Amino acid sequence: MALATRTSARTGTGRAPRRGPVRTLWSSTIGKKTVMAVTGLAMLAYLVAHMLGNLKVFFGPDEMNGYAHWLRTIGDPLLHYEWFLWVVRVGLLAAVVLHGVSAYQLSRRDLAARPTKYAHTRARTSYATRTMRWGGIILALFIVWHILDLTTGTVNPRGQHGHPYENVVATFDTWYGNVIYIVAVTAVGLHVRHGFWSAAQTLGVTRPGASRVLKTTANVLAVVLTLGFISVPLGVMTGVVS
């Protein structure tokens, strides 16, 4: 009764205050799935662009270092040095946080809806589906490592600002740099394979013909991204990049 009285006093009525449309959407399961889908597609677009940029390592230090410098001057003279990169970084951070929080909350809701284990055997699911949770954790940890390695240079054996080519070679001259990167990239491929398909379903692409195309696209994206990213440490290990 006291709680109802306080609520009435704040709102001027005997009813609980209404939620805004954004909060209502965020509170719903479909809203969280939509947030996951949109942020996932945004991060996928970044991964494709990032992979293409990484492949410049095969064209030598001048090409890659020049590309890195160009990224920092995008928008000049309207934008100051590195402003574009900081906009991208803030946007990516927001996407990662929203994606992770949505995934965690949806997982908690799923567990709460099924407090006891089913007596029958669960239907078999794909390997990517079963590993989405731990794959997400691996990627979150890798993002931290990747920033400390090739952005700030904190854990990089060379860590020289403005020399990404040399920093990449220094990273993949170490066994642990190769292991961390290859494991993370494999997790990326599995995550993309399942996540792209799930995002399309969440956003309403459910027609049989479109579904087949999307499944094929998800598989191709996963393979291309995995091979594209892994080619860089392999290039260093084999001496193609040095």
N, C-alpha and C positions, 0 to 999 in steps of 0.2 A: 504493500500500500504506500509506504513512504517513497519507494522508487517511482511508482506511478505518479505520485504527487509532484516529485521533483521534475519528472519528464514533462508533466502538464505545465508546470510553471515555466519551463524553458521554451516550450513550443506554443503556449497559449491555448492548447486543446488537450483533450484526454487521449489523443493518439500519439504514437511514437513518431519522431521526426522522419520525414521521407529521405530516402537516399537519392543522391544525384544519379544521372544515367551512367556516368563513368564508374562510380563506385558500385552501382548495381551490376554492371557488366563484369567488373573485376571480381565481384563476389560469386558469380555464377561459374559453373564448371565449363560451360561453352565459352564464356568470356576468357577464362584462363587458357583454354586450348587455343583460342584465337590469338591471344597474346603470344603463346609459344610458337604458333605457326608463322605469324608475321615477323617476329624477332628472329626466328630460325631462318627464314628466307633472306632476311637482311644480312645475317651472318654468312649465309651461303654465298651471296653475291660478293661479299668481302673476300671470302676464301678463294673464289675464282680469280678475282683481281690480284690477290696476294700471291697466288701460285704463279700467275703469268709474270709478275714482277720478279719472283724468285728465279725463274728460268733464265733471266738475264745474266745470271752468274756464269752461264756457259759461253757468254760472249766476251768475257774478260772484265778486269777491274774498271776500266774506263767506262764501259757500258753500264755496269751495275751502279757504280758510284755516281755516275751522271744521272741515272734514273732516280736514285735516292735524293739527289740534290733537287731535281725537278719536282719531286713530290712536295718538298718543303717550300717551293716557290709558286705553287698553284694558286691562282687568284691574284697574283701580283700585277699591278700595284694596289688593287683594291684591298687585298688581304695582306697583312704583314707576314714576315718569314715564319713558317711553320703553323700559321693560324689554321690552314686547311687541315693539316694533320691532326691538330688538337680537336677540331670539330669532329673529325672521323673517330678519334680515340674516345671522346666523350660519348658519341653516339653508340659506338661499339660496347663501351662499358655499360651503358643503360640497357642495351639489348641483352647482354650477357646476364645482368642482374635480373631483369624481368623474366628472361627465359628460365633461369635457374630457380627463382622463387616460385614461378608458376608450376614448374615440374615438381618441386618439393611439395607444394600445397596439394597438387593433384594426387601425388603419391600418398600423402597422408589421408586424403579423403577416400582413396581406394582402399586403404588398409582399414579405415574406420567403418566402411560399408561392409567389410568382410572380416569381422573380429575372430572368426574361427576358420580353420583351414577346411577346404572342401574334402569330403570323404572320397570322391572319385578322383581319378587322375586328370590333371589339367590337360587341355588340348596342347598339342605340340606347337610351338611357335618358332619363328626364325631365330637364328643365333643373334642377329642384330637386335631384334626385339627384346630378347632376354638380357642383353648386355647394355641396354640404353642407360640404365642408372649408373652402373660403374663406369661406363664410357664417358658419361657427363662429368663424373668426378675426376677421371683422368685428364680430361680436357681442361677443366678448371685449374687443376694443379699445373698443367703444362703451360697455360697462359701466363701464370705467375713466373714460371721458369723462363719462358720465352722472352718476356719483358726484361727480366734481370740479365738475360744473356745477350740479346741482340738490340735491345732498345736503350737500356741504361748502361750495359756493359759491365755490370757488377760482378757477374760470375763468368764472364768471357775471358779466356786465356789472354786475349789481346785487348779487347775493350776500348778501341780507339774511336772516338766520335768522328763521324764523317767518312768512315772507311768500312762500309757494310760488307764489301767483297772480302776484305782481309779478315774481318770478324767472323764471317760465315766459314771461311776456310779454317780459321783457328778453332772454331767450335767443333767442326767435323773431323778435325785431326785428333780428337779425343774419343776414346771408346764410349765413355758415358754420354757424351753429346749425341753420338749416333744412336745409342740404345733408347735414350729418352725421346728423341725426335721420331724415330721409326715406330715405337710403340704408340706415341700420341697420334701420329698420322694414320696409323691403322685404325685407331679408335675413331678418328674423324671420318674415315671411309664408312665404317659401320654405322656411325651416327647419321651421316648424310643419307645413306641408303634407306634407312627406316624413317628418318625424320622428314625427308622430302615427300615421301608418300603419305605420311600421317598429316603433314601440313596441307597437302592438296585435298585430302578428305575433309579436314576440318573446315577448309574454305569453300566446300561445296562441290568439288569436282568428283562426282561419283558415277558418271555414266560409264558403261562397260568399255566402250571404245576408248574413251579418254583415260580410263584407269589402266588399260594395257600400255598406252603410250607413256603414262606417268611412271609406271613400274620400270619400263625400259630406261626412261630418262634418269630415274633414281639410280639404277645400276650403273649406267654409263658415267654419271657424275661422280659416283663413289669411286669407280675404278680410275677415272682420269685424275681426280684430285689426289688420290692415294699415290699413284705412280708419279704424278707431277711433283709432288712434295718430296717423295722418297728419292727421286732422281738426283736431287741436290747433294745429300750426304753420300750417295753412291758415287756421284761424280768426283767428290773429294777423295773418297776412299780408294778409288781406282786410279787416281792421278789425272783424270780428264780435266778436273778443276784444281788448280794449284797456285 
